[in-house]
């Protein structure tokens, strides 16, 4: 029965990646300290520079230095941000 139900049950799980929403950093407005793109960048939060990248559905391709952004999610030690 496991073999027969494997694919239907797998489809129920969905294919979207679920990001960690347990961090108190989510929702915070911070400044970009190094240009943020889909693959790299840096933000300044609580006196520390954190790795950052754009959240997957961001309408922007690049967010320049000294722009204020919102932390959307946390993926390991990388902050996903949006304008």
DAZIBEL-V926290 format. One record per helix or strand. SS is the DSSP state (H for helix, E for strand). FROM is the first residue (numbers start at 1). TO is the last residue. If there is no record, write none. Layout:
ss: [SS,SS]
from: [FROM,FROM]
to: [TO,TO]
This chain:
ss: [H,E,E,E,E,E,E,E,E]
from: [2,20,29,36,42,48,63,68,78]
to: [13,20,34,36,45,54,63,75,82]
